[in-house]
Amino acid sequence: MLTENKFSKYLLYAVGEIVLVVIGILLALQINNWNKQKLNDKLKFEIISEIKTNLQIDLKELQDDISYFDSINQYYKDIIDYLKINASPNQDFFRLASTLRLSPHFDANLSGYSLLTSKGVEIISNDSLRKSISILYETKYPYYFKYENERIQYRQLYTMPKIEHYFITIPDPKSKYFGDFKISKKDYEDLKSDTSFLNMFNIMIYENSIMIDRAKSTENDILQLMEQLTKEINTSKLLTKG
């Protein structure tokens, strides 16, 4: 009986030890999971904050491009009007011609999205936000760049050779565009009768108008995503405080 009583005590002690060890392991795992979740939440907060900062810069650049395209189209129309009514070029025409060098180019900031893809997009548990980020960077931006590249290629292949045929660039660091496009009286007369050159202007105005439309659409996409990011950032701050 004494032996059985001792064995029962030992067994109860052993079971208690096992239970304590299991509880300790479970607590350690839970603490580890909490720590991992905190690190993931911190990383997610940093990533979406960086994406938002990137988008703020992108938005400003895109809005500037829209303004530039509007101004350039007006310059092109002014040049066409000048050619129609003036028999010879003057300094005003040279200043207008210097705008032919202008070509806005959108360069998106991708550091935040690159960080997200390197860490795994699943770090963002908000399905709607994750989908919106993916659509902007994988669909909307490439779609915009496609049209922009087509415009740039047309400019390089057709516009610039035509401009360089008629105009000479005179560098001037003090001028608004760091130089003027000068043209001789004879080249000016030839230019006035060159219907392909005037048609090229109309094509450029058309291409710029398409880019304005695409830019405004992309601007709207950026604003919508920034709103979602702001909500997610505010929610993360509240959870952190809690």
C-alpha positions as CSV (number, residue, x, y, z in Angstrom):
1,M,0.0,0.0,0.0
2,L,2.9,2.3,0.8
3,T,4.5,1.5,-2.5
4,E,1.2,2.1,-4.4
5,N,0.7,5.4,-2.6
6,K,4.2,6.6,-3.5
7,F,3.7,5.5,-7.1
8,S,0.5,7.5,-7.3
9,K,2.2,10.5,-5.9
10,Y,5.1,10.2,-8.3
11,L,2.7,9.7,-11.2
12,L,0.7,12.7,-10.2
13,Y,3.9,14.7,-9.9
14,A,5.1,13.5,-13.3
15,V,1.7,14.4,-14.9
16,G,1.8,17.8,-13.3
17,E,5.3,18.4,-14.6
18,I,4.3,17.4,-18.1
19,V,1.2,19.7,-17.9
20,L,3.4,22.6,-16.7
21,V,5.9,22.0,-19.5
22,V,3.1,21.8,-22.1
23,I,1.6,25.1,-20.7
24,G,5.0,26.7,-20.8
25,I,5.6,25.6,-24.4
26,L,2.1,26.9,-25.4
27,L,2.7,30.2,-23.7
28,A,6.1,30.5,-25.4
29,L,4.5,29.8,-28.7
30,Q,1.8,32.3,-28.1
31,I,4.3,35.0,-27.0
32,N,6.4,34.2,-30.1
33,N,3.3,34.5,-32.3
34,W,2.4,37.8,-30.6
35,N,5.9,39.1,-31.2
36,K,5.8,38.0,-34.8
37,Q,2.5,39.6,-35.3
38,K,3.8,42.8,-33.8
39,L,6.8,42.8,-36.1
40,N,4.5,42.1,-39.1
41,D,2.2,44.9,-38.1
42,K,5.1,47.2,-37.7
43,L,6.5,46.2,-41.1
44,K,3.1,46.5,-42.7
45,F,2.7,50.0,-41.2
46,E,6.1,51.0,-42.6
47,I,5.4,49.6,-46.0
48,I,2.0,51.2,-46.5
49,S,3.3,54.5,-45.1
50,E,6.2,54.4,-47.7
51,I,3.7,53.5,-50.5
52,K,1.6,56.5,-49.5
53,T,4.6,58.8,-49.5
54,N,5.6,57.5,-52.9
55,L,2.0,58.2,-54.2
56,Q,2.1,61.7,-52.9
57,I,5.2,62.4,-55.0
58,D,3.7,60.5,-58.0
59,L,0.5,62.6,-57.7
60,K,2.4,65.9,-57.7
61,E,4.4,64.9,-60.7
62,L,1.4,63.6,-62.6
63,Q,-0.5,66.8,-61.8
64,D,2.5,68.9,-63.0
65,D,2.6,66.8,-66.2
66,I,-1.1,67.5,-66.9
67,S,-0.4,71.2,-66.5
68,Y,2.6,70.9,-68.8
69,F,0.7,69.1,-71.5
70,D,-2.0,71.7,-71.4
71,S,0.6,74.5,-71.8
72,I,2.5,72.6,-74.5
73,N,-0.7,72.1,-76.5
74,Q,-1.4,75.8,-76.3
75,Y,2.2,76.6,-77.4
76,Y,1.7,74.3,-80.4
77,K,-1.5,76.1,-81.3
78,D,0.2,79.5,-81.0
79,I,3.0,78.3,-83.3
80,I,0.4,77.1,-85.9
81,D,-1.4,80.5,-85.7
82,Y,1.9,82.4,-86.0
83,L,2.9,80.4,-89.1
84,K,-0.5,81.2,-90.7
85,I,-0.4,84.9,-90.4
86,N,3.3,86.0,-90.2
87,A,5.6,86.1,-93.2
88,S,8.9,86.0,-91.2
89,P,10.0,84.8,-87.8
90,N,10.8,87.1,-84.9
91,Q,12.0,86.7,-81.3
92,D,8.5,85.8,-80.1
93,F,8.4,82.9,-82.5
94,F,11.9,81.8,-81.4
95,R,10.7,81.7,-77.8
96,L,7.6,79.7,-78.8
97,A,9.7,77.3,-80.9
98,S,11.9,76.6,-77.8
99,T,8.9,74.9,-76.2
100,L,9.2,72.2,-78.9
101,R,11.9,70.7,-76.7
102,L,9.5,70.1,-73.8
103,S,8.4,66.5,-73.2
104,P,6.9,65.6,-69.8
105,H,7.8,62.2,-68.5
106,F,6.2,60.4,-65.6
107,D,8.6,58.4,-63.4
108,A,6.7,56.5,-60.7
109,N,8.3,55.9,-57.3
110,L,8.2,52.1,-56.7
111,S,10.3,51.7,-53.5
112,G,7.3,51.0,-51.3
113,Y,5.7,48.5,-53.7
114,S,9.0,46.8,-54.3
115,L,9.4,46.4,-50.5
116,L,5.9,45.0,-50.3
117,T,6.5,42.4,-53.0
118,S,9.9,41.4,-51.5
119,K,8.3,40.8,-48.1
120,G,5.1,39.2,-49.5
121,V,1.9,41.0,-50.4
122,E,0.0,38.7,-47.9
123,I,1.5,40.9,-45.1
124,I,-1.5,43.2,-45.9
125,S,-4.5,41.3,-44.6
126,N,-7.0,43.9,-45.9
127,D,-8.1,42.2,-49.1
128,S,-9.6,45.3,-50.7
129,L,-6.4,47.4,-50.0
130,R,-4.1,44.6,-51.2
131,K,-6.1,44.3,-54.4
132,S,-6.2,48.1,-55.0
133,I,-2.4,48.3,-54.6
134,S,-1.9,45.5,-57.0
135,I,-4.2,47.0,-59.6
136,L,-2.5,50.3,-59.5
137,Y,1.1,49.0,-59.8
138,E,0.5,46.0,-62.0
139,T,-2.2,47.3,-64.3
140,K,-2.9,51.1,-64.1
141,Y,0.7,52.2,-64.1
142,P,1.8,49.9,-66.9
143,Y,-1.2,51.0,-69.0
144,Y,-0.2,54.6,-68.5
145,F,3.5,53.9,-69.4
146,K,2.4,52.1,-72.5
147,Y,0.8,55.2,-73.9
148,E,3.6,57.4,-72.7
149,N,6.2,55.2,-74.4
150,E,4.2,55.3,-77.7
151,R,4.2,59.1,-77.5
152,I,7.9,59.3,-76.7
153,Q,8.7,56.9,-79.6
154,Y,6.7,59.0,-82.0
155,R,8.5,62.1,-80.8
156,Q,11.9,60.5,-81.3
157,L,11.2,58.9,-84.6
158,Y,9.2,61.6,-86.3
159,T,8.9,64.9,-84.3
160,M,12.5,65.6,-83.4
161,P,14.0,64.8,-86.8
162,K,11.5,67.1,-88.4
163,I,12.2,69.9,-85.9
164,E,16.0,69.4,-86.2
165,H,15.6,69.7,-90.0
166,Y,14.3,73.3,-89.7
167,F,15.6,74.7,-86.4
168,I,19.0,75.3,-84.9
169,T,19.3,75.2,-81.1
170,I,21.0,78.2,-79.6
171,P,21.9,77.5,-76.0
172,D,21.1,80.2,-73.5
173,P,21.3,79.5,-69.7
174,K,19.3,82.6,-69.0
175,S,16.3,81.7,-71.1
176,K,13.3,79.9,-69.6
177,Y,14.1,76.6,-71.5
178,F,17.9,77.2,-71.5
179,G,18.0,78.0,-75.2
180,D,16.1,79.1,-78.3
181,F,15.2,77.4,-81.5
182,K,16.3,79.7,-84.4
183,I,15.3,79.3,-88.0
184,S,16.5,81.1,-91.1
185,K,14.1,83.1,-93.3
186,K,14.3,80.5,-96.1
187,D,13.7,77.6,-93.8
188,Y,10.8,79.5,-92.3
189,E,9.2,79.9,-95.7
190,D,9.7,76.2,-96.4
191,L,8.2,75.4,-93.1
192,K,5.1,77.4,-93.7
193,S,4.4,75.4,-96.9
194,D,5.3,72.0,-95.3
195,T,1.9,70.5,-94.7
196,S,3.4,67.4,-93.1
197,F,5.0,69.6,-90.4
198,L,1.7,71.3,-89.6
199,N,0.0,67.9,-89.6
200,M,2.7,66.7,-87.2
201,F,1.7,69.5,-84.8
202,N,-1.9,68.4,-84.9
203,I,-0.8,64.8,-84.1
204,M,1.3,66.0,-81.2
205,I,-1.7,67.9,-79.8
206,Y,-3.8,64.8,-80.2
207,E,-1.2,62.6,-78.5
208,N,-0.8,65.1,-75.7
209,S,-4.6,65.2,-75.2
210,I,-4.7,61.4,-74.9
211,M,-1.9,61.6,-72.3
212,I,-3.9,64.3,-70.3
213,D,-6.9,62.0,-70.3
214,R,-4.8,59.0,-69.2
215,A,-3.0,61.1,-66.6
216,K,-6.3,62.3,-65.1
217,S,-7.6,58.7,-64.9
218,T,-4.4,57.6,-63.2
219,E,-4.6,60.7,-60.9
220,N,-8.0,59.5,-59.8
221,D,-6.7,56.0,-59.1
222,I,-3.9,57.3,-57.0
223,L,-6.3,59.5,-54.9
224,Q,-8.6,56.5,-54.3
225,L,-5.7,54.3,-53.2
226,M,-4.3,57.1,-51.0
227,E,-7.6,57.3,-49.2
228,Q,-7.6,53.6,-48.5
229,L,-4.0,53.7,-47.3
230,T,-4.9,56.6,-44.9
231,K,-7.7,54.6,-43.4
232,E,-5.5,51.6,-42.9
233,I,-2.7,53.7,-41.4
234,N,-5.2,55.3,-38.9
235,T,-6.6,51.9,-38.0
236,S,-3.1,50.6,-37.4
237,K,-2.4,53.5,-35.1
238,L,-5.6,52.9,-33.1
239,L,-4.7,49.2,-32.7
240,T,-1.2,50.1,-31.6
241,K,-2.6,52.5,-28.9
242,G,-5.1,49.9,-27.8
